Amino acid sequence: MVIIEVSLLSGFIMTSRSRMLLENRTIVKKTEVKANVLYIYLEKLNDESQTFILQLERVIQVKNLKPASIKIYDYYQPEERALAEYRAVCS
């Protein structure tokens, strides 16, 4: 099992439509949101490229918004992971 951990930007929430679109993909086993972190559980990955688009909604205006992190790792071998950052398009 593969887990994608997306820290949400400060002041943002994920839209319910975005979560529904994620969960309708055959590769996605389930999603959870806990303490401003979105967890996307995938049964497995292969060599095929995958793109995930998340729609976030700003609920609080935050000054000097910092990038948030995305982590992907194997549930059974968490030491094998990749890290990235993302920024708000509107900033």
DASUL-V229622 format. One record per backbone hydrogen bond with DSSP energy under -0.5 kcal/mol. CO is the residue of the C=O (numbers start at 0). NH is the residue of the N-H. Records with the same first field share a line. If there is no record, write none. Layout:
CO=NH / NH
This chain:
0=74
1=41
2=4 / 72
3=5 / 39
4=6 / 70
5=37
8=11
10=58 / 59
12=56
14=18
15=19
16=20
17=21
18=22
19=23
21=24
24=27
26=28 / 42
29=40
31=38
33=36
35=7
36=33 / 38
37=5 / 39
38=31 / 40
39=3 / 41
40=28 / 29
41=1
51=53
53=55
54=14
56=12
61=64
67=85
68=6
69=83
70=4
71=81
72=2
73=76
76=73 / 79
78=80
79=73
81=71
83=69
85=67
87=90
